[in-house]
Amino acid sequence: MSTAFIICSHIEAFVLEWWVVHSSHRSIHTCDPLVYPDQYGSVIKYGQCFFSLNDALAWAYSQWRNCWLIGTASKDFGIAIKRACPEVRRFKQVDLMHTDREVMTKGVELVQWWSMVGVVTHRQPIALYEAIDFEKPFRSMTMGMLPAKVWAILLSIALALRPSSSVTIYDPFVWSGTIPMLALARGYHALGSDIAHVTACKRAMQWRVDRHPSFVDLSWSIWYHDATDAKNKPLARFATHVVTEWWLGPIITSRHHQHRIWEAARDVGDFVRRRVPQIQTNHPDCPLVFCVPWYTALDHDVLDQRWSHILTPLGVVMTSFVYSRPKQSVGRRVVYRYWS
Ligand SMILES: C[S@@+](CC[C@H](N)C(=O)[O-])C[C@H]1O[C@@H](n2cnc3c(N)ncnc32)[C@H](O)[C@@H]1O
């Protein structure tokens, strides 16, 4: 009898996804990593663990019969495997946090820690993330793109807050359409609006839908709408979940002085104060999952206090998950509001 292991990119994000999913008590069908590991944005690899190399290899062989190529992060472990098992013809070093195409398609990946050996059985949907992030004809690189796998975390949180058999995700700040694309890939209907790039976003969506026959049964729509305007298309009422990167304020770079960044934070704060109640009015049953800017140059304790001061009265919960890349001036903290 073996047990499971999970390797994740952001442990806080995984704990958060796990916690939100399990505290909602109802959503195993959508988000349990033991059943649907690729529904968790934070999961990179997942598999079965064993107490000996022989048990791990015997199990892997019984599953796939292709243990001649082994992928493993440790060179020493790879050499040890080759010595112990003559059937293994080759081993390849594979970064623990990445997916190797050759090993994924032709071999078996083993993970070693202490005296345990894990056999990787599932990986993040890397082709989907790559397609959304890099292959679409219209990209959102200029602001420091939020990668599709982080969006997957936001989607998991939204779904956990309100599990539903018929899901329509709405992003009112849709820009290049990452959220609707990911929503379709998960089998949800998708809506998006924005004050800019609407035609390009529609084209990008159509481009992906044309390549994925499984999207045909799902409905999607992108339209022009200024989120400061309380009146929206009647279609927006079909939304069951609002998931958005939101407006992140004026562009901030490393050249900006602290006082300018605090001003930007204040502007976004004012925006959040006005928009959250508006979304509550327009989508009374929908959970809202969004991001607030996390400026790398500011004192983070003070910034968190400011956000808490703005978000708590609005009923918005600040999560511990901050997405920020090196050299990026504006990271994102994931926050959510649940009402029923
Ligand atoms: C940070 S981007 C969102 C990027 C998006 N998540 C993506 O994947 O490409 C913010 C978007 O908010 C839009 N925006 C700003 N103010 C808006 C408003 N008042 N109403 C609607 N959209 C607005 C901008 O046009 C921009 O596309």
The ligand as an SDF file (V2000), in Angstrom:
LIG
                    3D

 27 29  0  0  0  0  0  0  0  0999 V2000
   -3.6450   44.0320  -15.3730 C   0  0  0  0  0  0  0  0  0  0  0  0
   -4.5640   44.0920  -16.8060 S   0  0  0  0  0  0  0  0  0  0  0  0
   -5.3610   42.5680  -16.8190 C   0  0  0  0  0  0  0  0  0  0  0  0
   -4.5540   41.5420  -17.5450 C   0  0  0  0  0  0  0  0  0  0  0  0
   -5.2810   40.2510  -17.7490 C   0  0  0  0  0  0  0  0  0  0  0  0
   -5.4030   39.5760  -16.4860 N   0  0  0  0  0  0  0  0  0  0  0  0
   -4.6110   39.3230  -18.7460 C   0  0  0  0  0  0  0  0  0  0  0  0
   -4.5100   38.1450  -18.4930 O   0  0  0  0  0  0  0  0  0  0  0  0
   -4.1890   39.7730  -19.8040 O   0  0  0  0  0  0  0  0  0  0  0  0
   -5.7720   45.2410  -16.3590 C   0  0  0  0  0  0  0  0  0  0  0  0
   -6.8240   45.4810  -17.4240 C   0  0  0  0  0  0  0  0  0  0  0  0
   -7.7940   46.3260  -16.8240 O   0  0  0  0  0  0  0  0  0  0  0  0
   -8.3680   47.0930  -17.8550 C   0  0  0  0  0  0  0  0  0  0  0  0
   -9.0710   48.2030  -17.2320 N   0  0  0  0  0  0  0  0  0  0  0  0
   -8.5600   49.2590  -16.5610 C   0  0  0  0  0  0  0  0  0  0  0  0
   -9.5530   50.0760  -16.1420 N   0  0  0  0  0  0  0  0  0  0  0  0
  -10.7180   49.4810  -16.5330 C   0  0  0  0  0  0  0  0  0  0  0  0
  -12.0780   49.8190  -16.3790 C   0  0  0  0  0  0  0  0  0  0  0  0
  -12.4620   50.9250  -15.7670 N   0  0  0  0  0  0  0  0  0  0  0  0
  -13.0030   48.9840  -16.8850 N   0  0  0  0  0  0  0  0  0  0  0  0
  -12.6470   47.8510  -17.5390 C   0  0  0  0  0  0  0  0  0  0  0  0
  -11.3700   47.4890  -17.7190 N   0  0  0  0  0  0  0  0  0  0  0  0
  -10.4130   48.2980  -17.2380 C   0  0  0  0  0  0  0  0  0  0  0  0
   -7.1860   47.4830  -18.7180 C   0  0  0  0  0  0  0  0  0  0  0  0
   -7.6020   47.8310  -20.0260 O   0  0  0  0  0  0  0  0  0  0  0  0
   -6.3640   46.1990  -18.6920 C   0  0  0  0  0  0  0  0  0  0  0  0
   -6.6750   45.4070  -19.8030 O   0  0  0  0  0  0  0  0  0  0  0  0
  1  2  1  0
  2  3  1  0
  2 10  1  0
  3  4  1  0
  4  5  1  0
  5  6  1  0
  5  7  1  0
  7  8  2  0
  7  9  1  0
 10 11  1  0
 11 12  1  0
 11 26  1  0
 12 13  1  0
 13 14  1  0
 13 24  1  0
 14 15  1  0
 14 23  1  0
 15 16  2  0
 16 17  1  0
 17 18  1  0
 17 23  2  0
 18 19  1  0
 18 20  2  0
 20 21  1  0
 21 22  2  0
 22 23  1  0
 24 25  1  0
 24 26  1  0
 26 27  1  0
M  CHG  2   2   1   9  -1
M  END
$$$$
